[in-house]
Amino acid sequence: NRGSFLFSLLHLKYFIKAFIFQLFYLITTMKNIQGIIEETFARVRKVVTERLDVEDSVVTIDAHLTGDLGADELDPV
């Protein structure tokens, strides 16, 4: 009947609003996490370039200390 249809539409409206809010929250959280990752990597890059005497362009998020950056197990980082 028409009353239950309108009631269903009202529920759908609130569901969509809640979904959009959750999506916005997730996007905001992901941006914050990305910022934290970038800030942490910048600090790590600075330490690695100073301690291992390598160019900062060589220090990437995927670089391995021993394989790519020439460090051995005894190098203090």
Solvent accessible surface area in square Angstrom, and as a share of the most:
residue,aa,sasa,rsa
1,N,155,0.80
2,R,186,0.68
3,G,48,0.46
4,S,63,0.41
5,F,123,0.51
6,L,91,0.45
7,F,117,0.49
8,S,65,0.42
9,L,79,0.39
10,L,80,0.40
11,H,100,0.45
12,L,90,0.45
13,K,103,0.44
14,Y,123,0.47
15,F,134,0.56
16,I,82,0.42
17,K,113,0.48
18,A,56,0.44
19,F,116,0.48
20,I,102,0.52
21,F,127,0.53
22,Q,107,0.47
23,L,81,0.40
24,F,136,0.57
25,Y,134,0.51
26,L,98,0.49
27,I,84,0.42
28,T,54,0.31
29,T,43,0.25
30,M,108,0.48
31,K,141,0.60
32,N,90,0.46
33,I,75,0.38
34,Q,92,0.41
35,G,36,0.35
36,I,112,0.57
37,I,82,0.42
38,E,100,0.45
39,E,97,0.43
40,T,71,0.41
41,F,41,0.17
42,A,59,0.46
43,R,158,0.58
44,V,75,0.43
45,R,74,0.27
46,K,127,0.54
47,V,59,0.34
48,V,5,0.03
49,T,25,0.15
50,E,114,0.51
51,R,141,0.51
52,L,26,0.13
53,D,131,0.68
54,V,38,0.22
55,E,124,0.55
56,D,79,0.41
57,S,88,0.57
58,V,69,0.40
59,V,5,0.03
60,T,63,0.37
61,I,117,0.59
62,D,116,0.60
63,A,28,0.21
64,H,124,0.55
65,L,77,0.38
66,T,74,0.43
67,G,63,0.61
68,D,81,0.42
69,L,14,0.07
70,G,65,0.63
71,A,9,0.07
72,D,78,0.40
73,E,152,0.68
74,L,162,0.81
75,D,54,0.28
76,P,98,0.62
77,V,74,0.42
